[in-house]
């Protein structure tokens, strides 16, 4: 989309969040709340507010600045597959 808008003042940003604690895990596990909470056990996931704050930052940058890709993850998340979980 960014290429399609070349020559316009419209900025395009992709936001790629890592682990965010939402109701998605509960839906994923068909209402099993204990299993859903297990997804986030041992580390502090992002919240919706964390992601919203990052988006607000991008949106409020000066007009000549564009963040093309914003990857936001919890500190414990090293990549898509690796999360530093505490030992229980």
N, C-alpha and C positions, 0 to 999 in steps of 0.2 A: 504494500500500500504506500509505503514511503516513496518509492520510485514513481508511482502513479501520480503523486502529488507534487512532483518536482516543479518548481516555478511558482508555487503558491506559498503563502505564509503558514500553511497548516503543518503542525508538528505531529509526528506519529511516534508513539513509544510503546514498546512491548514490556509488560510487567510479568515477571516469572517468579512467583513466590514459592518458597519451599514449604516445609511443614507449617501449616496454619491451623490452629485449633478451631474447628467449625463443626457444624452438625454433619458434615460430609461423612466422617468416619462412622457415625451412628447409622446413617442411611446405607453406607457401604456394607455394614454388618447387620443389616435388617433389624435395627432397633436394639441390638445387644450392646447396652451401654458399657458394660465391663470390658468387653472386647474392644470397643471403640476407644475407651480411655487408655487401653494398653498401647495404642499407637503412639501416644505421647508420654508414656512412662519413662522416667529416667532422664528427661531433659525438658527444658522450657521452650515450647513451640512459640511461633509468632501468634499474634492475635489479629483479628480483622482491623483493629485500630492501628497496629503497627504498619500493616500494608497500606491502609488509608493515609497515614501520615507520610509514607514514602511517595505515594501518588500525589498528594497535595504539594509536596516539595517539588516534584517534577513539573506539575501544572503551573506553579508559581515562579518558575525560573524566568529570567528575562527573555524577551521574544527571540533574541538571536541565539539562544541556547536550546539544544534539544538532546534529551537522553533517549537514545535509540533503543537500548536494551537495559532494563533494570532487573537484576537478579537479586532477590532479597530472601535470605534464609536465616534461621536461628543460628546463633554462634556455634551451637553444638553440631549443626549439620554441615558436613564437609563437602558433600556432593549429593547427588540423587540417592545414592545407595548407602552412604556412610554417615551415621549419627553417633556422636560420642555420648553414650548413655552411662549414667552413674551406676555403680554396683549397688544393688539393694541388699 
